[in-house]
Amino acid sequence: MERPAYRVRRARRQDRAALEPLVGRTLTPRERRGLRRLLADLRAEVYVAAGPDETLLGVVSITYHRSLVRGGGTALVEALRVDGDASQVREHLLHVAERRARERDCRRVAVWADADDALRTGLIARGYRGSELLVGALDVTDPCGVVTDRLRERQDG
């Protein structure tokens, strides 16, 4: 088997600027501080696929949660992004996330797939399925409210 032309390693503070293009947008100063904290958080791991010249080809961000109701842990893959259509890199990073989840005694892996159809298709082929997890967007201007699309439409209309 041929070795890939990249290596997967733990992200470092020095990678912060190179991670922005993989995220797909310019981070705000607040988001940059959040990224710095994420890289130092013991409940999270960020791995990157780096080419021979250390150019970042992909990133996977994993956070770990313990459940009172479900028992055991859950690994949440919050970001699985690659440069272009690098499906081999995406597969490798997902494999790394699943391996790390097993090593940390997680019983489940949840993946935040956004609108990435290729990622969704690949996850379904691997046996991933929809679950009972519902997600609401918090309105950061209202510390007590959860803003849903329907509520947002009422506010806008």
Secondary structure by P-SEA (a helix, b strand, c coil): cccccbbbbcccccccccccccccccccaaaaaaaaaaaacccbbbbbbccccccccbbbbbbbbbbccccbbbbbcccccccccaaaaaaaaaaaaaaaaaaaccccccccccccaaaaaaaaaaccccccbbbbbbccccccccccaaaaaaaac
